[in-house]
């Protein structure tokens, strides 16, 4: 879909018509001295209300936690000591 580019003077004169074009899904760009400065877009439709508990029983998780790994901790300690020297 192509954009409809209008200058500011034309936009002031035809604002209602340009708003209807935007509502219909057409891009309306307002330009000043040939440079785009604004865009008229339709207001987005309202979002449906959120429902509490919508994700209940849809997400699985485990209580299995991995504790600290001694080998990894040793590598961090070694790295920290080498940075200090």
Buried (B, 14 or more C-beta within 10 A) or exposed (E): EEEBBBEEEBBEEBBEEBEEBBEEEBBBBBBEEEEEEEEBEBEEEEEEEEEEEEEEEEEEEEEEEEEEEEEEEEEEEEEEEEEEE
